[in-house]
Amino acid sequence: MQSFDPDDDAPDREVDAESGVQIDDDLVEIDVDRALALLDRITARLPGGGESRDGQRQMVAAVASAFSRREHAIIEAGTGVGKSLAYLVPAAMSGHRVVVATATKNLQDQLAQKDAPTVAALATRTRVAVLKGKNNYLCRNRALATGGGTQLSFDDGSSVPQGVADQMRRVLAWADETETGDRDELPFELDARAWRGLSVTPQECLGRAQCPQGHNCFHELAKDRAADSSIVIVNTHLYAAHLASGAMLLPAHDFVVFDEAHEVLDIFAALLGTSLNAARLRAFASVAKPLVGPSLADVATNLIASADRLATILEIQYDAQELAGLGPDAQRELETAAGLTTRLVESLRALETAGAEDEARKIRTLGPGVHLASDLARVANPQKGEILYLSRRDREVELEVNLVDVGPRLREELWGQVTAVLTSATIPDSLPAQLGLEDVRIETFASPFDYAHHSLLYVPAGFPGRNESGAEAAIIDELVTLIDAAGGRTLALFTNRAVMNRVAEAVAARIDTPVLVQGTLSRQRIIEKFRDSAEASLFAVTSFWQGIDVAGHSLSLVTIDRLPFSVPNDPLLKARQERSANPFFDVDLPRATMLLAQGVGRLIRNRSDRGVVAVLDTRLAEARYRSLLFKKLPPMKRTRDRREVTSFLEELRR
């Protein structure tokens, strides 16, 4: 799986005194002292001259040792350790290709635009590339076929709305300027329909050999850059899809780093499964209908009708909270949809086309049809170790097939093929066993921040339980008091969107500082607005518990309305609970602990940050399992005295 530069000496054995690495076919020996010296040179170039962090240096040694011994490592690195550089330095010195997989786009961008280039500038023969999924890149073939004429249409024959058409023409103009074709580099917000008309999914792609633009394809060129690079940055979803595809999506590699490793379990459980909704059925039928001709138009029409019936049936089942498995009505409708899909796929396979564009449209339709037929079969017959359940995504109810236990699959197909380093600010104690790495212990490197003097952890005394009457009113009163003391500058985290909206509205009416609410602006825009304001408070749920980084005076108070235990009817978690002898301690508590630690971690982001975390759930101070929760939290001073908290916040405000 190794890759060597053909201009180098024979790769049987190489000793590079400058890089501090010795390589043969199976051996990597990274000189830790040289790795630390490289780290020192890199940090010296950082703004302010950088700083030496004990935890970061220890992590460099741990990653270098793991690579050298070809042994997996799981590393919990507290906020401020600087884990990105701590694994990028050994990666650059390994002499092998290393794939770095991240769970969030923010971290992927930070690595690609800042951290990895900083390392590559000082590390010998280190080349960095970013690789994304195919539909993140403009498809040149579709762009040429579209042509930017006066009348644009989608593959199903429908006209493109004027506003969407105008955006598509702007993208076509950008296509002549961009070097990457990466959607994220567009200088304007784009309607999803506009991008959909100018990109392809893996199933729709003609393939490099068949596509007239294969030699000039943005995605293929990105793959070429990845194959020619020593550090390849991807997201964890793409890595999971790579495994699901039989290792066909990424260049060969010997090492992988999973950053934000606490997300790996759920991402692999989903990507090694599948998902299906009525919209996919409608989309396939709509695109296939003009191709198959009048004789089979009724089959496409019937598939659309079947999709509508399935959507209604799934809505009824979801509203009844019957989330696991399929009812008999849904099963029958899936059988109907599967039969109609198969007829359309067979007709498309037999379709004779006239010209390259007709052939391209056929392939763009046939590929998703074949994939859809396969997913219909998988949803109808979940395998042992899989669970089928319903979830809501946007307006549609989705059918999800997830792996309940990913450990056996990863042991069989991944851990024996690559050496992995998994790292995050918080690693649940249960994660190694869940990922099939039972024999790997978690190494912990503490944050360098002075939590004991710079922060308070507050749980109010005499506060009502979350399900008691008056609980919501008490949360509102507490937030008004705390936000007033802080002068705004608050990130208020919630476990329920409806509760968040009600509380935000009530609090906004009683305070003088601005209140921002998740969902009213795009994620990036609302974070920027919060970061740029000296007094705003941001009320948020879900993804804002992690990945948001607001250092400095804009954030002095983080509030959490309740401990983030999962909802009782979560089918996937229930299936995991059923496999455990002690489900609360093996499944529920580790997950809640991880999310709580991620939420608490939003407060202190650099050495000078100071502030308060207020958890408005007395279980953190009174429950018998509280010590297990505290184990993963920073060593903050604890208090239940509101006056101490308001005095601290008022001092910070002054």
C-alpha positions in Angstrom: 0.0 0.0 0.0 3.1 2.2 0.1 3.8 4.9 -2.6 7.3 5.9 -3.7 8.5 8.6 -6.0 10.1 6.8 -9.0 12.8 9.5 -9.1 13.9 8.4 -5.6 16.4 5.6 -4.9 15.0 2.1 -4.7 12.5 2.0 -1.8 13.9 -1.2 -0.2 15.5 0.9 2.6 15.9 4.6 2.9 17.6 6.7 5.5 17.0 10.4 5.5 19.0 12.2 8.1 17.1 15.5 7.5 13.6 14.0 7.9 14.5 11.8 10.8 12.7 8.8 9.4 13.9 5.3 8.4 11.7 3.3 6.0 11.6 -0.2 4.7 8.7 -2.2 3.4 7.0 -2.6 6.7 9.0 -0.5 9.2 8.7 3.1 10.0 11.0 4.5 12.6 10.3 8.2 13.4 13.0 9.9 15.5 10.9 11.5 18.3 13.6 14.1 19.0 13.7 15.2 15.4 9.9 15.3 15.4 9.9 17.6 18.4 12.5 19.8 16.8 10.3 20.1 13.7 7.4 21.0 16.0 9.5 23.7 17.6 10.4 25.2 14.2 6.7 25.2 13.2 5.4 26.7 16.4 8.1 29.4 16.3 6.5 30.6 13.0 3.1 30.9 14.5 1.7 34.4 15.4 3.2 35.7 18.6 6.1 33.3 18.3 4.1 30.2 19.4 4.5 28.4 22.7 5.7 25.1 24.0 2.8 22.9 25.2 3.7 19.8 27.2 0.5 18.0 26.1 1.3 18.7 22.5 4.9 17.4 22.8 3.6 14.2 24.6 1.1 13.7 21.8 3.7 14.1 19.1 5.7 11.3 20.8 2.7 9.1 21.2 1.6 9.4 17.5 5.2 8.9 16.3 5.5 5.8 18.5 2.1 4.4 17.2 3.2 4.9 13.6 6.6 3.4 14.2 5.2 0.3 16.0 2.3 0.0 13.6 0.0 0.0 16.6 -3.4 1.8 16.8 -3.7 4.7 19.3 -6.6 6.5 20.8 -5.8 9.9 22.2 -7.9 12.2 24.3 -6.3 15.7 23.9 -7.9 18.5 25.9 -8.8 21.8 24.4 -5.7 23.8 23.7 -3.3 20.9 23.4 -2.9 21.6 19.7 -3.7 18.1 18.5 -3.7 19.0 14.8 0.0 19.8 14.7 0.7 16.9 17.1 -0.4 14.4 14.5 0.5 16.3 11.4 4.2 16.4 12.4 4.6 12.6 12.7 2.4 12.2 9.6 4.8 14.4 7.6 7.8 12.5 8.9 6.4 9.0 8.3 7.5 8.7 4.7 4.1 7.1 3.9 0.8 8.5 2.8 -1.4 9.5 5.8 -5.1 10.2 5.4 -6.6 12.6 7.9 -10.4 12.3 8.3 -12.4 15.0 10.1 -16.1 14.9 11.1 -16.8 18.6 10.5 -16.1 21.0 7.6 -14.7 23.6 9.9 -11.9 21.4 11.0 -11.3 20.1 7.4 -10.9 23.7 6.3 -8.6 24.6 9.2 -6.4 21.6 8.4 -6.3 22.3 4.6 -5.9 26.0 4.7 -3.8 26.6 7.8 -2.3 23.7 9.8 -1.2 21.2 7.0 0.4 23.9 4.8 2.3 25.2 7.9 3.8 21.8 8.5 4.5 21.2 4.8 6.4 24.4 4.5 9.1 23.0 6.9 8.8 19.3 6.4 10.9 17.6 3.7 8.9 16.3 0.7 5.5 16.8 2.3 2.6 17.4 -0.2 -0.9 18.1 1.0 -4.2 17.5 -0.9 -7.9 17.7 0.0 -10.3 15.2 -1.5 -14.1 15.4 -1.2 -17.0 13.4 -2.5 -17.7 13.6 -6.2 -20.8 15.8 -6.0 -18.8 18.5 -4.3 -17.1 19.3 -7.6 -18.5 20.9 -10.8 -19.1 18.4 -13.6 -17.5 19.8 -16.7 -19.5 17.5 -18.9 -22.8 18.7 -17.5 -21.6 22.3 -17.6 -20.7 22.0 -21.4 -24.1 20.3 -22.1 -25.9 23.1 -20.2 -24.0 25.7 -22.2 -25.7 28.7 -20.6 -28.3 29.1 -23.3 -31.4 31.2 -22.9 -33.6 28.2 -21.9 -32.3 25.8 -19.3 -34.0 22.6 -18.2 -33.4 19.8 -15.7 -33.0 16.1 -16.7 -36.7 15.5 -16.1 -37.5 18.0 -18.8 -38.8 20.7 -16.4 -37.8 24.3 -16.9 -35.3 25.8 -14.5 -36.8 28.7 -12.5 -35.3 32.1 -13.6 -33.5 32.7 -10.3 -31.9 29.2 -10.3 -31.0 29.6 -14.0 -29.2 32.9 -13.3 -27.2 31.2 -10.6 -26.3 28.4 -12.9 -25.0 30.9 -15.4 -22.9 32.5 -12.7 -21.5 29.0 -11.9 -20.7 28.4 -15.5 -18.8 31.7 -15.6 -16.9 30.7 -12.5 -16.0 27.4 -14.1 -13.7 29.2 -16.5 -11.8 30.7 -13.5 -11.6 28.0 -10.8 -8.7 25.6 -10.6 -10.5 23.1 -8.3 -14.2 23.2 -9.3 -15.0 22.8 -5.5 -18.4 24.1 -4.6 -17.1 25.5 -1.3 -15.0 28.0 -3.2 -18.0 29.7 -4.9 -18.0 33.4 -3.9 -21.8 33.4 -3.4 -24.6 31.4 -1.7 -26.0 28.8 -4.1 -29.4 27.3 -4.5 -29.2 23.5 -4.1 -31.1 23.0 -7.4 -28.6 25.1 -9.3 -25.7 22.9 -8.1 -27.7 19.8 -8.7 -28.0 20.7 -12.4 -24.2 21.1 -12.7 -22.8 18.2 -10.7 -23.2 14.4 -10.5 -23.4 11.8 -7.9 -21.0 8.8 -8.0 -23.9 6.8 -9.5 -24.5 9.3 -12.3 -20.9 9.8 -13.3 -19.9 8.5 -16.7 -16.4 7.5 -15.4 -13.1 8.9 -16.5 -12.6 6.5 -19.4 -16.1 7.1 -21.0 -16.6 10.8 -20.2 -15.5 13.3 -22.9 -14.2 15.5 -20.1 -12.6 12.7 -18.1 -9.1 14.0 -18.8 -10.2 17.4 -17.5 -12.6 16.4 -14.7 -12.3 18.4 -11.5 -12.9 15.4 -9.3 -10.5 13.2 -11.2 -7.8 15.9 -11.0 -8.4 16.1 -7.2 -7.9 12.3 -7.0 -4.7 12.7 -9.0 -3.5 15.3 -6.5 -4.4 13.1 -3.6 -2.5 10.1 -5.2 0.5 12.4 -5.5 0.4 13.7 -1.9 1.7 12.4 1.4 -1.1 13.9 3.5 -4.6 13.6 2.2 -7.4 15.5 4.1 -10.9 14.1 3.8 -14.1 14.0 5.9 -15.0 11.0 7.9 -18.2 10.4 5.8 -16.0 10.0 2.7 -13.7 7.6 4.5 -16.7 5.5 5.6 -18.0 5.5 2.1 -14.5 4.4 1.0 -14.8 1.4 3.2 -18.3 0.6 2.1 -17.2 0.7 -1.6 -14.5 -1.9 -1.0 -11.7 0.7 -0.6 -12.2 2.2 -4.0 -12.5 5.9 -3.3 -9.2 7.0 -1.7 -5.6 6.4 -2.7 -3.8 3.5 -1.0 -2.5 4.4 2.4 -0.9 2.8 5.4 -2.0 5.3 8.1 -5.2 7.1 9.0 -5.9 9.8 11.6 -9.5 10.2 12.7 -9.9 13.6 14.3 -13.2 14.3 16.1 -13.1 10.6 16.7 -16.1 10.7 19.0 -18.2 11.0 15.8 -16.7 7.9 14.1 -19.1 5.4 15.6 -22.3 7.0 14.3 -20.9 8.0 10.9 -19.7 4.5 10.2 -22.9 2.9 11.4 -24.9 5.1 9.0 -22.5 5.0 5.9 -22.1 1.2 6.1 -25.9 1.1 6.0 -28.1 3.0 3.7 -31.1 5.4 3.6 -34.1 5.8 1.4 -37.0 8.3 1.1 -39.9 8.9 -1.2 -38.1 11.9 -2.8 -35.5 9.5 -4.3 -38.3 7.4 -5.9 -40.0 10.5 -7.3 -36.7 11.9 -8.7 -35.8 8.7 -10.5 -39.2 8.3 -12.0 -39.3 11.9 -13.1 -35.9 11.7 -14.8 -36.6 8.3 -16.4 -40.0 9.2 -17.7 -38.9 11.3 -20.7 -36.3 8.7 -21.6 -38.3 5.5 -21.6 -41.0 6.9 -23.9 -44.8 6.7 -24.0 -44.9 2.9 -23.7 -43.5 3.0 -20.2 -44.6 6.4 -19.2 -47.4 4.9 -17.0 -44.7 2.9 -15.1 -42.9 6.1 -14.2 -46.3 7.8 -13.3 -47.2 4.8 -11.1 -43.8 5.0 -9.3 -44.4 8.6 -8.5 -47.9 7.7 -7.1 -46.3 4.8 -5.1 -43.7 7.3 -3.7 -46.5 9.6 -2.6 -48.4 6.7 -0.9 -45.2 5.6 0.8 -44.5 9.1 2.1 -48.0 9.2 3.6 -47.7 5.8 5.2 -44.3 6.6 6.7 -45.6 9.9 8.1 -48.5 8.1 9.8 -46.0 5.5 11.3 -43.6 8.2 12.4 -46.3 10.3 14.0 -47.4 7.2 15.9 -43.9 6.9 17.2 -43.5 3.4 15.7 -39.9 4.1 14.7 -38.3 0.7 14.4 -39.1 -1.6 11.5 -41.8 -1.4 8.9 -45.5 -1.8 9.2 -47.4 -4.0 6.7 -48.6 -1.1 4.7 -45.1 0.3 4.2 -43.8 -3.2 3.3 -46.4 -3.7 0.6 -45.7 -0.2 -0.8 -42.0 -0.9 -0.9 -42.6 -4.1 -2.8 -44.7 -2.1 -5.3 -42.0 0.6 -5.7 -39.3 -2.1 -6.1 -41.2 -3.8 -8.9 -41.8 -0.5 -10.8 -38.2 0.6 -10.3 -36.9 -2.7 -11.7 -39.1 -2.3 -14.8 -37.7 1.2 -15.4 -34.1 0.1 -14.9 -34.5 -2.8 -17.3 -36.0 -0.5 -19.9 -33.2 2.0 -19.5 -30.6 -0.8 -19.9 -32.2 -1.8 -23.2 -32.6 1.8 -24.4 -30.7 2.7 -27.6 -29.4 6.3 -27.7 -28.5 8.7 -30.5 -25.5 10.8 -29.7 -23.2 11.4 -26.7 -25.5 13.7 -24.8 -28.4 11.2 -24.9 -26.0 8.5 -23.8 -24.8 10.7 -20.9 -28.4 11.3 -19.8 -29.1 7.6 -19.9 -26.1 6.8 -17.7 -27.0 9.7 -15.3 -30.4 8.1 -14.9 -29.5 4.4 -15.0 -26.8 4.6 -12.3 -29.1 6.1 -9.6 -31.8 3.7 -10.7 -29.6 0.6 -10.1 -28.5 2.1 -6.8 -32.1 2.8 -5.8 -33.2 -0.8 -6.7 -30.3 -2.1 -4.5 -31.4 0.1 -1.6 -35.0 -0.9 -1.9 -33.9 -4.6 -1.6 -31.7 -3.8 1.4 -34.4 -1.8 3.2 -36.9 -4.6 2.6 -34.5 -7.2 4.1 -32.2 -5.8 6.8 -29.4 -8.2 7.6 -28.3 -9.6 10.9 -26.6 -6.9 12.9 -28.6 -4.1 11.1 -31.5 -2.1 12.3 -34.2 -0.4 10.1 -35.8 2.7 11.6 -37.6 5.9 10.7 -36.1 9.4 11.1 -37.1 12.8 9.9 -34.8 14.8 7.7 -36.1 18.2 6.6 -39.6 17.6 5.4 -39.3 13.9 4.6 -39.4 10.8 6.8 -36.4 8.7 5.9 -35.9 4.9 6.1 -32.5 4.3 7.7 -30.6 1.0 7.8 -27.7 1.3 10.3 -25.2 -1.2 11.7 -26.0 -1.7 15.4 -22.4 -2.9 16.1 -19.7 -1.6 13.7 -16.9 -3.3 15.6 -16.9 -6.6 13.8 -16.9 -5.0 10.4 -14.1 -2.6 11.3 -12.0 -5.4 12.8 -12.4 -7.5 9.6 -12.0 -4.8 6.9 -10.2 -1.8 8.4 -8.0 -2.3 11.5 -5.9 -5.0 9.9 -5.3 -2.9 6.8 -4.2 0.4 8.2 -2.6 1.9 11.4 -5.1 4.3 12.9 -4.8 7.2 15.4 -8.1 8.3 16.8 -8.2 11.6 18.6 -10.7 14.1 20.1 -11.0 16.5 23.0 -13.4 14.0 24.5 -13.3 10.2 24.0 -16.1 8.2 25.6 -14.7 5.3 27.7 -16.9 2.9 25.7 -15.6 4.0 22.3 -12.7 1.5 21.9 -14.9 -1.5 22.4 -17.6 -0.1 20.2 -15.1 0.3 17.4 -13.6 -3.1 17.7 -10.4 -1.8 19.4 -10.9 -3.4 22.8 -7.2 -3.8 23.4 -6.3 -0.2 22.8 -6.3 2.0 25.9 -7.1 5.7 25.8 -4.1 8.0 26.3 -5.0 11.4 27.8 -3.1 14.6 27.5 -4.6 17.4 29.6 -5.5 20.9 28.4 -2.9 23.6 29.2 -5.6 26.1 30.2 -6.0 27.3 33.8 -9.6 26.2 34.3 -9.4 26.4 38.1 -8.8 30.2 38.1 -10.4 31.2 34.9 -13.8 29.5 35.0 -16.7 28.5 37.2 -19.1 25.5 36.8 -22.4 26.4 38.2 -25.4 24.2 39.0 -28.2 26.2 40.7 -29.4 24.9 44.1 -33.1 24.2 44.7 -33.8 24.2 40.9 -36.8 22.2 39.7 -36.3 19.0 37.7 -36.6 19.3 34.0 -40.0 17.5 34.0 -41.5 19.3 37.0 -44.0 22.1 36.6 -42.3 25.5 36.5 -39.1 24.1 35.1 -39.2 26.2 31.9 -40.1 29.3 33.8 -37.2 28.7 36.2 -34.8 28.3 33.2 -36.1 31.6 31.7 -35.6 33.5 35.0 -32.1 32.0 35.5 -31.1 32.9 32.0 -32.3 36.5 32.3 -30.3 36.9 35.6 -27.1 35.4 34.2 -27.2 37.0 30.8 -27.8 40.4 32.4 -24.8 39.9 34.7 -22.7 38.8 31.7 -23.9 41.7 29.5 -25.0 39.2 26.8 -22.0 37.3 25.5 -23.8 34.0 26.1 -24.1 30.7 24.2 -27.3 29.1 25.5 -27.4 25.4 24.5 -30.6 23.3 24.4 -31.5 19.7 23.9 -34.9 20.5 22.3 -35.6 23.0 19.5 -39.1 23.8 20.6 -38.0 24.5 24.1 -35.2 26.7 22.8 -37.5 28.7 20.7 -40.0 29.3 23.5 -37.2 30.2 26.0 -35.4 32.5 23.5 -38.6 34.4 22.8 -39.3 34.9 26.5 -35.7 35.9 27.4 -35.4 38.3 24.5 -38.5 40.2 25.8 -36.8 40.7 29.2 -33.2 41.7 28.4 -31.7 44.7 26.7 -29.0 42.8 24.7 -29.5 41.1 21.3 -30.7 37.5 21.1 -29.7 35.3 18.1 -31.6 32.1 17.5 -30.3 29.1 15.4 -32.3 28.6 12.3 -32.9 32.3 11.6 -29.6 32.6 9.6 -27.2 30.2 8.1 -24.9 28.5 10.5 -21.8 30.3 9.3 -23.5 33.7 9.2 -25.0 33.4 12.7 -21.7 32.4 14.2 -20.0 35.3 12.5 -22.7 37.7 13.8 -22.3 36.3 17.3 -18.5 36.4 17.2 -18.5 40.0 15.9 -20.9 41.3 18.6 -19.8 42.5 22.0 -23.2 41.8 23.6 -25.2 39.2 21.6 -26.5 35.9 23.0 -26.9 32.9 20.8 -29.5 30.3 21.5 -28.8 26.9 19.7 -29.2 23.2 19.7 -27.6 20.1 18.1 -24.5 20.9 16.1 -23.7 24.0 18.1 -22.8 21.8 21.1 -19.5 21.1 19.2 -17.4 22.7 16.4 -18.2 26.3 17.3 -15.1 28.2 18.3 -15.6 31.7 19.7 -12.6 32.9 21.7 -12.3 36.2 23.6 -14.7 38.8 24.9 -17.7 37.7 22.7 -18.3 34.6 24.9 -18.3 34.7 28.7 -21.2 32.4 29.6 -22.3 29.0 28.3 -25.6 27.6 29.6 -26.9 24.1 29.1 -30.6 23.5 29.8 -30.3 19.8 30.7 -27.9 16.9 30.6 -27.9 15.6 27.0 -29.3 12.1 27.5 -30.8 10.6 24.3 -34.5 10.5 23.8 -36.1 7.2 25.1 -37.4 6.2 21.7 -34.2 6.5 19.7 -34.3 3.1 17.8 -30.5 2.8 17.2 -29.6 3.5 20.8 -32.4 1.1 22.0 -30.9 -1.6 19.8 -27.4 -0.9 21.3 -28.9 -0.9 24.8 -30.5 -4.3 24.1 -27.0 -5.7 23.4 -25.5 -4.5 26.7 -25.7 -6.1 30.1 -25.6 -2.5 31.6 -27.1 -0.2 29.0 -27.2 3.0 31.1 -23.5 2.8 31.9 -22.4 1.3 28.6 -24.5 3.3 26.2 -26.5 6.2 27.7 -24.0 7.7 30.1 -20.9 7.7 27.8 -22.9 9.5 25.1 -24.3 12.1 27.4 -20.9 12.6 29.0 -19.3 13.2 25.7 -21.9 15.7 24.5 -21.8 17.5 27.9 -18.0 17.8 27.7 -18.3 19.1 24.1 -20.8 21.7 25.2 -18.7 22.8 28.2 -15.7 23.0 25.9 -17.2 25.9 24.0 -16.3 28.3 26.8 -12.5 28.3 27.2 -10.8 28.4 23.8 -7.5 30.1 24.6 -5.2 30.9 27.6 -6.8 34.3 28.3 -10.5 33.2 28.1 -12.5 33.4 31.3 -16.2 32.6 32.0 -18.9 30.5 33.5 -20.7 27.3 32.4 -24.1 27.0 33.9 -25.8 23.6 33.8 -29.4 24.1 34.7 -29.9 20.4 35.6 -29.4 19.4 39.3 -28.5 15.9 38.4 -25.0 17.1 37.6 -24.6 18.0 41.3 -26.8 15.4 42.9 -27.0 12.2 40.9 -25.0 9.1 42.0 -23.3 8.9 38.6 -22.1 12.6 38.7 -18.5 11.6 39.3 -18.5 9.8 35.9 -19.7 13.0 34.3 -17.1 15.1 36.0 -14.4 12.7 34.9 -14.6 14.1 31.4 -15.1 17.8 32.3 -12.3 20.3 32.7 -11.1 20.9 36.3 -13.3 24.0 36.8 -14.1 25.4 40.2 -17.7 24.4 41.1 -20.4 26.4 42.8 -24.1 26.3 43.5 -24.2 29.9 44.7 -25.8 32.3 42.1 -24.3 35.4 43.8 -20.8 34.0 43.3 -21.6 33.5 39.6 -23.2 36.9 39.0 -20.3 38.6 40.8 -17.8 36.7 38.6 -19.6 37.6 35.4 -20.0 41.3 36.4 -16.3 41.5 37.1 -15.6 40.0 33.6 -18.0 42.5 32.1 -16.2 45.4 33.7 
